Amino acid sequence: MKPPTMISPWEAVRRAAPGPRLRMHFHDTRNTGLANAFASVEAGVTVLDASCGGLGGCPFAPAATGNIATEDLVYMLSRAGSDTGYDLGGLSETGRWIGEQIGKPPVSALSRAGAFPV
């Protein structure tokens, strides 16, 4: 008897709903949001939610921190060779500005460390 063929969760979703584009949304509570976003892109997901500065949260998930930071996501994808079309400096500046407006500093890694020197 041949063992059953395992399919990935992505493939199962695509088989169940082949038409819609998959969209993913991650929080970075345990520092895994970017890894999950990267795995999603490798699996063919083309829409990822994020927020400048990593601000945000979740009212029904205990201890959930902010969303993955847009500037960190764009930085990671750019370093991996993707052309996102986003202005990384503008995103970082926007995250800092939003943080100033609400009195909360951005939690993005880029806001702390800056981009890697070219």
N, C-alpha and C positions, 0 to 999 in steps of 0.2 A: 504494500500500500504506500502510495506516495504521500509525503507530508503536505499539509495545506500550505499554499503560497501566502506569505504575509505581505500585506500592502501597507504603505505608510498612511498615517492619518490624512495627509494632504491628498493622496490618491483616493482615499475613501470619500473625502468631501467632494473632490472633483467628479467622481463617479455618481454621487448622489445629486449633485447640482452642477452639471457641466457648463452651464451658461454664464453665471455671474463671475465677475472678477473677485478673487479672494482679497480681503483686506484684513490686516492684523493691527492689533493695538496692544502695546506692552507697557507695564509699569516697570520701574527699575528698583523695586523694593529690595531685592537680594542681589543686585548687580548682575542680573542675567538678561535684562531687557535687550541690550544690543546684540548679545549672542543669539537670542531668539529671533531678533529682527534679521540678522545675517542668515540664519538657517532658513527663515521664511523666504528671503530673496533667492537663496540657492534652490529652494523648492518651487520657485516660479511666481511667488507673490509679488505683485507690482504696486500695491498701495499699502503704505505703512503710516500709521498715526504717530504723531510726536508733538511736543510742545517746546517752544523756545524757552531756554533756560531749564528745561526739565520740570517746569512748574505744573501744578495740578495735583490730582489725587483721586481718591475713590471713596465715596461716602459709604459704600457697603462692604468694602474689603478691609478687615482689621489691619492696621499698621501700614497700609499701602502708602508708598511714597509717591512722588510725582511720576509723570509719564516719562518715557525716554526723551532726552533732550534732542530737539531737531538738529542743533549744531553738532552734537556728538554723532548722531546718525549720519548726517551728510558727510562729516569728516571721515567716519569709518568707511562708508561706501566709496568716497572719493579715493581714499588710500588703497582700496581694493580694486580700483580701476574703473568704477562706474562714473559716468557723467550725469550728475543729478540735475544740473541746470540751476542750482541754488547758489547764492552768494554767501559763502561761509562767514566772511567778516560781517556782513549785514545781519545774518542770523545771530551771531554772537552779540553784536551791538543791541539788537532787539531784545535778546534775553536779559542783558544787563539793564536796559531801560525798563522793561516790565518789572524786574525785581525792585528797582528803585521806586517805581510807582506804587507797588504793594508792600514795600518795606520788607521784602524777603529776597536774600541774594539767590541768584541762579545756582542750581546744583549741578550744572553740566561740568564735565571734566574739562572741556575746552575753556570754560570761564576761569578755571583754576590754573590750568597749565599752558593754555595757548596751543596753537597748532605746532606740529613738529617742523623744525626748520627744514627748508628745501635745500 
